[in-house]
Amino acid sequence: MQPEAPQAPKHTSSRPIALTIAGSDSSGGAGIQADLKTFSALGVYGSTVITALTAQNTLGVQDVLAIGPNFVKAQISSVISDLNVRAVKTGMLANTAIIETVVERLETAPLVPLITDPVMVATSGDRLLDKAAVAALKTALIPRCDLITPNISEAALLLGTAPASTWVEMESQAKALLQLGCKAVLLKGGHFNAKAPEAGLARDVLATNDQLQWFEAQWINTRNSHGTGCTLSAAITAYMASGQSMSSAIQNAKTYLTAALAAGQSIDIGHGQGPVDHLHSIPQPD
């Protein structure tokens, strides 16, 4: 008589699931790879839709291959038809066709928080969104977002103005971005802080129709800051997928990113701008 096969354990609870729709970073520090590391570190199951492949390292982006919009649509359909996704973030979307496809497909998906990191230019200065696609980003995607998370350079491109150079200008531009139709704007001051850190603080401002709220954390002076924008937006998405309010999710995400930056200061990966330590809270072997 053959012994009975072991029974699979019964799952009495489900882990929160988040979806990232973004590009792949072959060096692992940003994009889909950073999002998945962040989701995992924060106890959230990560699902993905890849919009573009990049040949990329710590020195810059050497090449980009956009995925066909029909295959982007197929990936979204596969995920949302099966997984109970509780929050969605978008990152690099590459071109107009992909933006329009993402918007069209998400309109028929269950209503969950949508967070958009309006990735247009890499930290290295390499362009990650076609110039012609900025209009689609503004008119098709952003009006459907619960939160967008531009840095000051991205905010300037969206508004057609010079980048903010003071805290007052950041507040003004954050409020101006609300006119694009999104529910909230988190304007990140990291690039401004890098030039003139005030009292050792990294400051971001959240604008909604009701209020302005500043978030502050210790300024971490490090060259290993590749993927910070992806990481922050992914952390916000993870916390919102776990049921936190937007304000709490932003505060906790900023705390997580600050710790990842601090832990990553001593990491020696590549010859350029290295990544943050997404998995800093996980014990490492000696």
PyMOL commands that set and color helices and strands:
alter all, ss='L'
color gray80, all
select helices_A, chain A and resi 31-41+69-80+96-106+131-144+152-159+167-178+190-195+228-241+246-264
alter helices_A, ss='H'
color red, helices_A
select strands_A, chain A and resi 17-25+45-57+60-66+85-90+114-116+147-148+184-188+201-208+212-218
alter strands_A, ss='S'
color yellow, strands_A
deselect
rebuild
show_as cartoon
